[in-house]
Amino acid sequence: MPMHTSTTQALVRPNFALTERKPQPQSRGRRRIKAFYLPGDVFGLEMDDEHHFSVEAVTDSTILVVKRSALMSLANADGDVARRLWTFTARELRRMQDHVLLLTKTAQERVASFLLDLAKQLAAVEEIEVPMSRQDIADYLGLTIETSSRTLPSTF
């Protein structure tokens, strides 16, 4: 999804997952996946002139794109919208803090934390459907595909 300038924000619509990847020309082929976005998540809230991340759909997705100026005008006029934007921003900060801490864990702890987190976000009781590839998961967890494949449950 092209979002070259940060004059737009986006909202993921129900039943889909997205991944946001930071472009790294000097990354020697390694992708840096910042987050997986799930139904109802907001991404792309940036104040700079350009987005620092790109977005790739993991599954068929519907995305609502909103102009920043329209969103800010609405937030200025409606306190509830302003509070929701603050909540989305605080949630994103917490997500990044959790991801940094995740990267300090062992491979087994990373995979277990990822699956437990995903199950919690999807409100799954007994089983979850994981729409992203093993490579996407490995890149998100900062692991090689071999390590993540050995660590993921065999039924996955």
N, C-alpha and C positions, 0 to 999 in steps of 0.2 A: 504494500500500500504506500504510495508516494506521499510523504508528509515532509517535503523538503524544508519549508520554513515553519517556524513554530507559531504561526498565526492560527493553527488549528489544533484541536484536541480531539480525542476519540473515545467512544464508549463501546465495549464489546456487548453484543446482544446475546440473548439466552442460547444455551446448548452448544457453545463453541469454546475453543481454547486458542490462544495466540501466544506467540513468543516474541519477545523484543530483543533484538540483537544489536550490539554495538559494533559498528564497522571498524575494523582494525587492519589497515593496509599492511602494517608491519607485523602481523600476528603469526606469520609463517603457516598460514592455513588453518590455524585454530580459531574457532568461533567463540565469542564471548556472549553467552546468553545471560541477560540480566534478569529476566523473569518470565514466567508463564502467566498470561492473563486469562481469566476465566469469565464466565457470564456476569455481566454487570460491572466489571472492573473498568476503571478509567485509566487511560494512559496518554502520554504525550503532553502532560501539563508542564510546560517549560516557559521560562521568561526570556530566554535568549532569542536571538534572531533566527537561529536554525536548530532543528532537532539534533540531539546528540546520539539518537538511537534510531534504528529502522525497525520495521515490524514485518513479520512474516506469519501468515496464517498456517496453523498446524492442521486445521480442519476447515471445511467450508464455514465461512463466517459472515455475519452481517455487522458492519461497523457504522456507527453514527458519528459523523465528523461535524464538529462545531467550530465556528470561527471564535478565536480568543476574544476579539472585541465584543462580540455578541454575548459570550459567556460572562465576561467581566461587567458588562452593562447590566445584565440580569442579576449578577451577584451584588452589584451596588444598589439595585432597586429592591432586592428581596433578601432579607437576612437569612432565611432558610437555605437559599441557594448558596450564599456565602459560607454558611456553616457546613454544608455538604462538601463544598470545594475544600475547605480546611480539613474536613475528615478524610477526603480522598488523598490530600497531600500528606497528612500525618500517617495514613495507612501505607502510602508508598515509601515514606521514610522508614517506617517500621519494617517493611518488607526488605529494604536494602540492608538495614542493620541485621536482620535475621540471616540474610544471605551471606553477609561477611562472616558471621559467627559459624554458619554452616560449613564454610570452607576451611575452618580450623579443625574439623572433626575427622575421624577415620573414614575410610571408604564405606564401611558397613554402616556407620552412624549417619553418614550423608544420605545414603540410599534409604535407610529406614526413616529418617527425618523427612525426606522428600515424599515418600509414600504416605506417611502419617499426615503430613501437611495437606497433601492433595486430597486424601480421604476426608479430612476435616472440611476443606473448602468445598468439596462436592457433596458434603453431608451424607457420605456413603456409610452404610451400616456394616455390610458383610464383604462386599467386593466393589472394586472401582474399575472403571474403564480408563486406561491411560492412553490418550490420543497421540501423545508425542512419541517420536522414535527413540530407540536406545541411544542413538548418537546425540539427539537433542538433550536427553537426560544427562548423558555423560558430560556434554559441554556445559550444561547448567551447573553440574556438581563439581566441575573442575577435575574430572577424572578421564582416563582414557576409555575408549569404548570397550576394551578388553576387561579392564577392572570393573567397570559398571556392569558388564554382562555377567561376569563371575559372581557379582554381589547381588544382582537383582534376583528375586525369586524365580525358580525355574518355570513356573507357570505363566510368567509374564512374557 
